[in-house]
Amino acid sequence: MDQKTDAKDSKKVEIKVDETVALGQYASLAAIRHSREEFLFDFAFLFPDGPFGKLVARIIVSPAHAKRFLEALQANIKRYEDAYGTIIPADLPPPVDFIQ
């Protein structure tokens, strides 16, 4: 390994996590949009007793981060399926509109 790789591998980033963020949010729907400069990931909860839902999180990332996210998600899904079996996708949700 060269010195750049050694220096990169030895650094560790510590991230502070607030309690409210650590609790997480449940989302039953994800919508993804993009422009040339960014990807938007919208996560929403669809209420089971009505044709409506609520946006619970919006994450905006660069295209490079979106690609790393895809690679990490694919690797995690493979490990999950290796351990627990194939994931059977549910029916697709109905089309959605975001309102304010």
Secondary structure, 3 states (H helix, E strand, C coil): CCHHHHHHHHCCCCCCCCHHHHHCCCCCEEEEEECCCCEEEEEEEECCCCCCEEEEEEEEECHHHHHHHHHHHHHHHHHHHHHHCCCCCCCCCCCCCCCC
